[in-house]
Amino acid sequence: MPNRERRRTKSDSHGMHALVLGCGPGGLLAAAHLAERGATVTVLAPDVDQPWRNRYGAWLDELQAVGLAGAAAETWVGPRLQTPRRDLALDRTYCRVDGEALRASLRRRIEANGGSFRAATVADDAALERARVALRADLVVDASGVPGRSPGPTPVRWQHAWGELLQLRDDGAFPAMRLMDWRPPEPERDTMWRARPSFLYAMPLGGGRVFVEETELIAAHPLPLDVLAARLHRRLAHEGVEIAERLEVERCRLPMSIRPAPPTRGVVDFGARAGMIHPATGYSLTRSAAVAPRLAAAVVRGFAAGARGEDLAAIGRARITTAAEAPGLRLLGFGADVLASFDGPEIAAFFEAFFTLPASAWTAMLSVPSSPWPLAHVMARVDRRSPASIRRRLWRMGWQRRNELVAAFAAGLRPAAEENA
Ligand SMILES: Cc1cc2nc3c(=O)[nH]c(=O)nc-3n(C[C@H](O)[C@H](O)[C@H](O)COP(=O)(O)OP(=O)(O)OC[C@H]3O[C@@H](n4cnc5c(N)ncnc54)[C@H](O)[C@@H]3O)c2cc1C
């Protein structure tokens, strides 16, 4: 069926028009699910025809769980955690996401269901209102990222990373994928690293190509990217890695936690703009993929039941973080603050304790759980395995924030009144 005809059929049967700002993973996932549920979708972004800027990685089982297994490119069984004392093969499979394939397939899903794309920027509330009226949109999903449309959210904590895609002289220089290498770049000289640690993430891509990234996991005042670049270069030189060519550079400034912008009437924020980033890892792709279907289902159902304007947006907002998930997220936020307080030896010791737990336990900490209890259980187990300085830190910070933690656990005890469909 030609697209125009299909669009009319969809529109006649359901009638809901959705305007989606942004065509990163968040925008395209939301748009695909809305279109498949019968909404007429217009995606508006300046870069509708351009590839995504970021490189994405994910745990294979998480991609499979959200129906995106087809987007996995290279996979690595047993990615490594390295510290000065340990070299662990983790019992889980990690993969590189083929961003271009995923972007193309989401785009096909949107267009096959009558959705369309327009290249434009919506700078602020006034421009949004004009676009909404022109497109007769019943709902706006704003996935314009950070900073995105103005007013935007305020980043509170950052992850900074300097990445390079390299062609090496020796194909065997990176025999395994390194998820986190917390060894100091130059063990004898790195006093600065001790105070402000960063780790190496390295994806060997075959044929002597490797993507390497020096990452400061989380900080309120992150290290400048040139400091991380210099560290990466010293680290590679120290390891004796011989570079034939630097093929690409990735500059990563990722807001790990945000103070959201005040909600705009009739608008649901989504993706990075809505703070849908894991507070301790910075991952968000699979989270957007998990939330997009329930968001789409709820707003289409709400529209069919007569909800309009702000009422419709409120239905959508309630599906971004469910009441069941909120306490676990608060606990993860606490965990992120603990991580941000560690020096180099402490963070290496923490991840040793964390990743020597069974994979089923640490896996719970890397996604958004529907209850704080499994997280608390894992935190207690990490605490028992950690050196005394880390245990003291955890207890001191826990005591300082006891009211917040008690509230999270109390909320975790309440049965969730809402459904997650
Ligand atoms: C370098 C980097 C690497 C990352 N790696 C991973 C990873 O490996 N795994 C993972 O899970 N997560 C990763 N993340 C985190 C997260 O997945 C990304 O930030 C992801 O891109 C967020 O998707 P998004 O669609 O919400 O926002 P974005 O990808 O930022 O997309 C925003 C979109 O909105 C558009 N836009 C901006 N302003 C406007 C405007 N005013 N009007 C209209 N459109 C606008 C932009 O052009 C873009 O199309 C990474 C982040 C960064 C920065």
The ligand as a Gaussian input file, in Angstrom:
#p B3LYP/6-31G(d) Opt

LIG

0 1
 C       29.618000       9.357000      22.789000
 C       28.506000       8.598000      23.464000
 C       28.548000       7.212000      23.491000
 C       27.502000       6.488000      24.079000
 N       27.575000       5.134000      24.088000
 C       26.542000       4.410000      24.589000
 C       26.555000       2.992000      24.518000
 O       27.537000       2.391000      24.088000
 N       25.465000       2.308000      24.974000
 C       24.375000       2.945000      25.478000
 O       23.378000       2.299000      25.836000
 N       24.360000       4.297000      25.582000
 C       25.406000       5.032000      25.154000
 N       25.379000       6.403000      25.230000
 C       24.266000       7.014000      25.972000
 C       22.972000       7.181000      25.149000
 O       22.571000       5.948000      24.626000
 C       23.132000       8.192000      24.051000
 O       23.324000       9.451000      24.615000
 C       21.936000       8.220000      23.071000
 O       22.386000       8.858000      21.895000
 C       20.716000       8.937000      23.620000
 O       19.729000       8.893000      22.638000
 P       18.627000      10.028000      22.436000
 O       17.903000       9.660000      21.188000
 O       17.870000      10.222000      23.663000
 O       19.455000      11.387000      22.199000
 P       20.460000      11.758000      21.052000
 O       21.110000      10.555000      20.495000
 O       21.335000      12.829000      21.616000
 O       19.576000      12.378000      19.885000
 C       19.013000      13.662000      19.961000
 C       18.333000      13.969000      18.645000
 O       17.614000      15.187000      18.780000
 C       17.999000      16.081000      17.748000
 N       17.832000      17.446000      18.235000
 C       18.641000      18.138000      19.080000
 N       18.135000      19.370000      19.302000
 C       16.987000      19.443000      18.581000
 C       16.014000      20.452000      18.414000
 N       16.119000      21.640000      19.017000
 N       14.952000      20.201000      17.588000
 C       14.818000      18.990000      16.981000
 N       15.714000      17.999000      17.127000
 C       16.776000      18.222000      17.918000
 C       19.423000      15.696000      17.445000
 O       19.813000      16.201000      16.183000
 C       19.284000      14.174000      17.490000
 O       18.684000      13.699000      16.309000
 C       26.406000       7.156000      24.667000
 C       26.400000       8.554000      24.649000
 C       27.426000       9.273000      24.077000
 C       27.378000      10.775000      24.090000

